[in-house]
Amino acid sequence: MEYRIDVQPLGKQFLYGGEDDLLTALHDAGIDVESVCGGMGSCGKCRIHILEGKASDPTPQEGDLLSREQLAHGERFACQVYPQGDLSIYIPASSLTSQQKLQLDSQLEVSDTAPAVYSRDLEVEIPTTPGDPGSDLFRVEDALRTAAPGVEVRRVDLLGLRDIPKLLRENGGKVAALLRGEELLGLAPAGETPLGLAVDLGSTKVALFLYDLSQGIMLASRGFLNPQIAHGEDIVTRIQYAIEGNAPRLMQVVVEGINAALSEMLAETGHTRRAVCEMVLVGNTAMHHLFLGLPVEQLGKSPYLPATDLPLEVKARELGLELNPAAVVYMPPPIAGYVGSDHLAALAAARLWDNPGPCLLLDIGTNTEVALKVGDTIRSCSCASGPAFEGGGLSQGMRAGEGAIEGVSIDAGGKLELAVIGNAPPEGICGSGILGAMAALVAAEIVDASGRILEGVSGVERRDGELVFYLSPPGSDGSSGVAVTQNDIREIQKAKGAIRAGIDALLAEAGLGHDELREIILAGAFGTYIDPAAALSISLLPPVTLDRIKQVGNAAGAGARSMLLSTAMRSESEEAAGRIEYLELSSYPTLSTLFAADMYLSEKAVLEAKQRFKL
Ligand code: FES
């Protein structure tokens, strides 16, 4: 008898036919789940959620470490589970090994390849005797008519044209024409394949993907921290820095970062910059404007207007980018001052416009963009969630790197379990860690639904006059330990209140109840690594069943790649951008009351507050 095992959020399926426990079956299927105790049921590292299907009953080992409530919600240890039918399971990020987590980078595949730039190999005759008055360009066009009937050249890039005579003669007339629509970008030696670069310019991280455009294959990828961080962690500070006359500096550091990362990728893959004929860049509206040298002053004050909401095509050389001198940068349109082309790219990657809905898509970051699709209508808004979910503003917050606590659980007996990146000694806590900690502390009744740490409860102490709960105690060597403080909880409440208020406002505008949502798509790095069960339990997300939540990784990056490889995707996205209804939350009449209600840490308390506030 074989059973089908569906594994989320990896989107993998495999057949289970043996007598093995589920952990062994997952390993055999190439899914690397943590297993510190080697399957003895004592470490809890292989924790999973059973979403649907029948499995063996919980073992005494699970009963020791998991509460009755956790077991009732389908939480189990994979090493203790024996499938007894088709199963759908969810593996939280804290149970996956680092290598597996990397594979989550983006699960949205680029399916369609019809790029804007393509090449055609030509054989161009080069006259050696007087008598033929045709120009080199005339002969290239003539050869092109033979090699690619139907291809019309109406424009030639000037820098590309300057190189044509030399390239023709150096290569004995055997060349490749590099074309973009009706523009001849220039020539290259025959057989040279055009490359393209997709860039997701985030305010924290920049992700680059180098593609072979003719085959639609990714050759290399790179990521680096946005060097603008040195001039301000948040967008408002950077806008202020730009207004003070430093806009060119902000543009320059990003361009230099992209040039350096591209050089590395070209060296790694054995290509030259001449092959890179196109780039697609997505980013929030401030990043978009700073990259193009557009004014940003108006973005910083109400009504937060972008300088343009049109798609743009700019020669890369005008921006100082070291690609083929004739290369073009395509920038999809921003939607509004605080909803950028990265949001549009995320919608494109998830093909939200084809989703039957009703569904939500969230890209959680310093600003969290939320889209709600109902029928044919897509409404979007931007929530000022702040940096707390990226570890910012927390007493011991840090980015998700080695030593960051990324998962916290407290079992029925009060035993604390931590997942630390790199299995290193805990040094701080990252966004997914603080979210897990909040959920665990509320479930263990150490923090109440209003966010108050309860004095007198085991594990709660005072540090410098403030109530704290130690996740990792101070060491005898004088190390400070890692604690969740009352202030940390308030910061997270503000972040989650802002996001949930945005969701609630969109739902109210659409006249839709939570129970009508068929899917919630979580995009972005934070959205990938959070435990959706924890997000639901502190009411960051509206109450839906776990199986309706899908984590898709870096959707903005996947959208940029998709637009690089497909002109059809560009057209679809531009058309969608024109009909997205933008909801400006800062002028939404009940926003502050919604925010106050949505700061509570359980759905019941949120509902009660809404009733009290007559929402
Ligand atoms: S591997 Fe340790 S509990 Fe499953």
Residues whose N, C-alpha, C, O or C-beta is under 5 A from the ligand:
A	BS01	FES	E34 S35 V36 C37 G38 G39 M40 G41 S42 C43 G44 K45 C46 F77 C79
